[in-house]
Amino acid sequence: MQNTNNKLRLSLTSGLAKGWSGFAWMLKILLPISLLTSLLAWSGWINRLDFILEPVMGVIGLPPMAALPLIAGLLTGIYGAIAAMVPLPLTVDQMTLLAIFLVISHNLIQEGVVQSKSGLPFLKATLFRLIASILTVMVVSRFMGHETATNALTDAPVIIQAPFFSMLKTWTVATLFLSAKILVIIMSIMIILEIMKSYNLIDRIVRVMAPVLKALGLGTQTGFLWLTAATFGLTYGAAVIVEEAKEGNFSKDELERLHLSIGINHSMVEDPALFLSLGLGLFWLCVPRLAAAIIAVQLLIIFKRLISLPGFSRFSL
């Protein structure tokens, strides 16, 4: 009994210490980048960047008007994208394709920095997600029988700029709420993780998940971390990865495969739920990006094996 109490106490102490460390690390990234993107949105620059994506909208089966919510989502997040999407006269198919793109690629600056600090370089993480978004949407649009859209935006929504201090107040309240949410989730995950380590429960869970992890191209070591990011999101998952990586439990290849997978496929509860409110189908919000994550990691594994073959470098030249 005494041994059990000691295990529990040590697990709680270790979990709290690691949780606070992960939370402090996350705030250093979250606060400045969140404020920067809020200022960018408030200034109206996001609305002026749609010309960057308009030329390629037709390639992924979306009209030029979809560039606005796409830019908003890429730079801010799902909430900003939905806010920009709702006023537009988009069909259900167009909204579905836009949602698929955004559940894979959103909040790229903040989440790219988070991934870069926890195992995958920013540029590689961002490019992986963007390429996965484009290819997934192109494939899904063919399955849906969706025609390439070319209609231009005729009735653009009027953007009313809020006063600066009003925007700052809104950002502060939202950030405090988000920070509290992050603190609770990270603390809870780290405490649970430490308790599971103490009682050797992780090995049992990973054994049950082994077939799923194999299909995902991941090893058993990264199983719990993948589950964390897939359930709670990339931000929380990466914070836990940082704390676990400090113990030296993962190789560079394992972290790369894990980050590639969770970069494409994370937050499988909250993000789809937001788009469900628009009447979009759950299948299209979940299955395509899970398939994209599996294919991407398997292709990475095949590529790594090819470049390790004797004479490959001479052949490639």
C-alpha positions, 0 to 999 in steps of 0.5 A: 500500500505504501509503495502504491502511494509513493508511486502515485505521489511521485507520478503526480509530482513528475506530471505537474512539473512536466505539465507546467514546463510544457505549458510555459514552453507553449506560452512563449510560442502562443502569445506573440504569434497569436497577437501577431495574427490577430493584428494581421486580421484586424489590419485587414491585410488578410483580406488583401492576400486572397490574390495569392491563392485565387489563380490556383483555386480552380485547380482544387475545385474552388471558386476565387471567392474561397481564397478569403476563408482559405487565407484566414484559416491558413494564418489564423485557424478554423474559427477565422476560416468559418467566420469568413466562409459563412457569408459567402454563397458557396455550395455544400460541395465547395464548403466540404472541399474547403473544410477538408483543406482547412482541417489539414492546413490551418494556423500554419504559423503557430502550429509550424513553430510548435512542430519545429520546436518539437521535432520537425523543421518549420518549412518541412512541416508547413510544406507537408501539410500544404501539399497534403491539403492540395492533393487530398482536395483534388482526389476528393473532388473527383470522388464527389464528381465536383466540377472545377469552379470558376465563378468569381466573387460578385457580392463580397462581404463587407468587413467592418473593422473593430476599434483597436482596443476592442480587438485587443480586449477580445484577443486578451479574453480569448487568449486567457481562455485558451491558455487556461484550456491548454494548462488544464489539458497539458497538466491532465495529460502529463499526470495521466502519462506519468501514472500510466508509466508508473503502473506499466499501462502504456505498454498494454494500450500500445499493444492494443493499438499496434495494428492501427499504428502499423497502418499509420506507419508509426512505431509503438513508442509514439502510439500514446503521443499520436493518440494525444494529438489526434484527440486534443490537437497539435498544440497539446500533442506537441507540448507533450512530445517536447517533454517526452523527447527530453528523455531521449525516448525517440529517434529523429525518424520516429519524430519525423513520422509522428509529426508528419502524421499528426500535422495532417491528422490532428484534433479529430474531435473539435475541428470536424465538430465546428464544420458539422454545424454548417451541415457538412458530412462527417465522413468527408471531414475525417476519412480523407485526412486520415487516409492522407496521413497514412499514405504520406507516412508510408511514402516517407518510409519507402523514400527513406528505404530507397535512399538508403540502398547502395548506389541510389545516390549514383543512380539519382545523379 
